[in-house]
Amino acid sequence: MSDFILETRDLTKEFKGFTAVDRVNLQVQRGHIHALIGPNGAGKTTCFNLLTKFLAPTRGSIHFNGIDITGETSAHIARRGVIRSFQISAVFPHLTVLENVRIGLQRFTGTSFQFWRGLGELRKLDGKVLELLELVDLRDMAQLKAVDLPYGRKRALEIATTMAMEPELMLLDEPTQGMGHEDVERVTKLIKRVAEGRTVLMVEHNMKVVASIADRITVLARGAVLAEGDYAAVSKHPAVLEAYMGTEATELQGAH
């Protein structure tokens, strides 16, 4: 099996003459945390939407574990183990923390859509749910409604529900967006912890987060790959500094 769990070949997306993603060749190494960064409008989220088939590519192909998945639906890709966590927190607000994660686990019991099943059946999953909540430091909040969690803890819950789907490749879209310093630190440690034994591809704007946990970084600008390498290499790359410009470039260099 290839060292690369995910590869794209000349991946391109055009919208009425505008090229949002331009011949992107991405190689995500198994077991790594790989960050996709770039200034606003660089094509990062469009790239994620192509990988999970929320958008169909204009040209190019996507390969997961050596299999061409370009023509597959979002549901098929998720069943293969490519699971995405969204930029905006996506949890069921009026269910408890425990119930949210349990819904993710129901997929493996054949009861995903059988909401009339007795609670006794579902409670058999609670041991595994509590293990996942322990992993993301939410075990003590298991009985709280998701709506009552602080913002940073909602993102932790979202990562736990993503983990419940047993992803082989986790796609995290701006996991620390809108967070205060303390929450950013907590979620960064959490991503590092859950990445053990799996692969993470993340879009992230916070350069300190990228510098501290990413094994490899791909920089996009105007939809195309501008540079690739570890943080030390890309943060000094002249074309990357030019793409970021001004304050953002200073943040890029000062993040380590």
C-alpha positions in Angstrom: 0.0 0.0 0.0 1.3 3.5 -0.9 2.6 5.8 1.8 0.0 8.3 0.5 -3.5 7.8 1.8 -4.9 10.6 -0.4 -3.7 12.0 -3.8 -5.1 14.5 -6.2 -3.9 14.7 -9.8 -4.4 18.0 -11.6 -7.5 18.7 -9.6 -9.3 21.7 -11.1 -12.6 23.5 -10.5 -13.9 26.2 -12.7 -16.9 28.4 -12.1 -18.1 30.2 -15.3 -14.6 31.0 -16.5 -13.1 31.6 -13.0 -10.6 28.9 -11.9 -11.1 28.4 -8.1 -8.8 25.3 -7.9 -6.1 25.1 -10.5 -4.4 21.7 -11.3 -3.7 20.9 -7.7 -1.5 17.8 -7.1 -1.8 17.0 -3.4 -0.2 14.0 -1.6 -1.2 13.3 2.0 1.1 10.9 3.8 -0.5 8.2 5.9 -0.3 9.0 9.6 0.6 12.7 9.1 -1.1 15.9 10.0 -1.1 17.8 6.7 -2.2 21.5 6.7 -3.7 23.3 3.7 -3.0 27.1 4.1 -3.2 30.2 2.1 -4.5 33.7 2.0 -8.3 34.4 1.8 -9.7 33.3 -1.5 -6.8 30.8 -2.1 -9.2 27.9 -2.8 -8.8 26.0 0.4 -12.4 25.3 1.2 -13.3 24.7 -2.5 -10.5 22.1 -2.4 -12.1 20.4 0.6 -15.5 20.5 -1.1 -14.0 18.7 -4.1 -12.4 16.0 -1.9 -15.7 15.3 -0.2 -17.7 15.6 -3.4 -19.8 18.6 -2.2 -18.6 19.9 -5.5 -17.7 17.9 -8.7 -14.3 18.7 -10.2 -14.1 20.2 -13.7 -11.0 18.1 -14.4 -8.5 15.9 -12.6 -8.9 13.0 -10.2 -8.9 12.1 -6.5 -7.4 8.8 -5.2 -7.9 7.4 -1.7 -5.9 4.4 -0.7 -4.9 4.0 -4.3 -8.5 3.8 -5.5 -9.9 6.5 -7.9 -12.9 7.9 -6.0 -13.5 10.9 -8.3 -16.9 9.6 -9.5 -18.2 8.6 -6.1 -20.9 10.3 -4.0 -20.2 12.1 -0.7 -21.9 9.2 1.1 -19.7 6.6 -0.6 -16.6 8.6 0.3 -17.6 8.9 3.9 -18.2 5.1 4.0 -14.6 4.6 2.9 -13.5 6.5 6.0 -13.0 10.1 4.7 -14.9 12.1 7.3 -15.2 15.9 7.4 -15.7 18.2 10.3 -17.2 21.6 9.2 -16.0 25.2 9.6 -19.3 26.0 11.4 -20.0 23.8 14.4 -22.4 21.0 13.3 -23.9 19.3 16.3 -27.5 18.6 17.4 -28.0 21.5 19.8 -30.9 20.1 21.9 -29.4 16.6 22.4 -26.9 15.9 25.1 -23.2 15.6 24.5 -23.5 11.9 25.0 -26.5 11.6 22.6 -24.6 13.5 19.8 -21.7 11.1 19.9 -24.0 8.1 20.1 -25.7 9.1 16.8 -22.2 8.8 15.2 -21.7 5.4 16.6 -25.1 4.1 15.5 -23.7 3.8 12.0 -21.9 0.6 13.0 -24.9 -1.1 14.7 -27.2 -1.1 11.7 -29.6 1.2 13.6 -28.6 4.5 12.1 -32.2 5.3 10.9 -34.1 3.2 13.5 -34.9 6.0 15.9 -37.8 4.0 17.3 -35.5 1.3 18.7 -35.6 1.0 22.5 -33.1 3.0 24.5 -31.7 -0.2 26.0 -30.2 -1.1 22.6 -28.7 2.3 22.2 -27.3 2.4 25.7 -25.1 -0.5 24.9 -23.0 2.0 22.9 -22.5 4.3 25.9 -19.2 2.7 27.1 -17.6 3.5 23.7 -19.2 7.0 23.8 -17.7 7.8 27.2 -14.2 6.6 25.9 -14.5 9.1 23.1 -15.6 11.9 25.4 -12.7 11.1 27.7 -10.4 11.5 24.7 -11.7 15.0 24.0 -12.0 16.0 27.7 -15.8 16.1 27.7 -16.7 13.1 29.9 -17.7 15.4 32.8 -20.1 17.2 30.4 -21.8 14.1 28.9 -25.2 15.0 30.2 -25.1 18.7 29.2 -27.1 19.8 26.1 -24.8 20.7 23.2 -26.4 24.2 23.1 -25.1 24.9 26.6 -21.4 24.1 25.8 -18.9 27.0 25.4 -17.9 27.5 21.8 -14.5 25.7 22.1 -16.1 22.7 23.7 -18.6 22.5 20.9 -15.7 22.1 18.5 -14.3 19.3 20.7 -17.7 17.6 20.6 -17.7 17.9 16.9 -14.3 16.2 16.7 -15.7 13.4 19.0 -18.7 12.8 16.7 -16.2 12.7 13.8 -14.1 10.2 15.7 -17.3 8.1 16.3 -17.5 7.5 12.5 -14.0 5.8 12.8 -12.3 8.0 10.1 -9.2 6.8 8.4 -8.7 10.3 7.1 -10.2 13.2 9.1 -10.7 16.5 7.2 -10.9 19.4 9.7 -12.1 22.7 8.2 -10.8 25.7 10.3 -11.0 23.9 13.6 -9.9 26.9 15.7 -11.9 29.6 13.9 -13.5 32.2 16.2 -11.8 30.8 19.4 -10.0 32.6 22.2 -6.4 31.8 23.1 -7.3 29.2 25.8 -9.7 27.3 23.5 -7.2 27.4 20.6 -4.6 25.7 22.8 -7.0 23.1 24.0 -8.2 22.2 20.5 -4.7 22.1 19.2 -3.7 19.6 21.8 -6.8 17.7 21.1 -6.1 17.4 17.4 -2.6 16.2 18.2 -4.1 13.5 20.5 -6.8 12.3 18.1 -4.3 12.2 15.2 -2.4 9.4 16.8 -2.9 6.3 14.5 -4.8 8.2 11.8 -4.3 10.9 9.2 -5.5 14.5 9.4 -5.9 17.0 6.6 -6.8 20.4 7.9 -7.5 23.9 6.6 -6.3 26.3 9.2 -5.7 30.1 9.3 -3.9 30.2 12.7 -0.2 29.9 11.9 0.8 29.1 15.5 -1.5 26.1 15.3 0.0 25.0 11.9 3.5 25.6 13.1 3.0 23.5 16.3 1.3 20.4 14.9 1.5 20.1 11.1 4.0 17.6 9.7 3.6 18.9 6.2 2.1 22.0 4.7 0.7 22.8 1.3 0.3 26.5 0.5 -2.4 27.5 -2.0 -2.7 30.9 -3.7 -5.2 31.8 -6.4 -6.3 28.2 -6.5 -2.8 26.7 -7.3 -0.1 25.1 -5.2 2.5 27.8 -4.4 4.8 25.8 -2.1 5.0 22.6 0.0 7.1 21.4 2.8 7.5 21.6 6.6 6.8 24.9 8.4 10.4 26.0 8.4 10.6 25.8 4.7 7.2 27.3 3.7 7.4 30.2 6.2 10.6 31.5 4.5 9.5 30.9 0.9 9.6 34.2 -0.9 6.5 33.5 -3.0 4.6 32.5 0.1 5.6 35.7 2.0 4.6 37.7 -1.1 1.2 36.0 -1.2 0.5 36.7 2.4 1.9 40.2 2.4 2.0 42.7 5.3 0.8 41.7 8.8 -0.1 38.1 7.7 3.4 37.5 6.5 4.8 38.7 9.9 2.5 36.3 11.6 3.6 33.5 9.3 7.3 34.1 10.1 6.7 34.7 13.9 4.5 31.6 14.5 7.2 29.1 15.4 
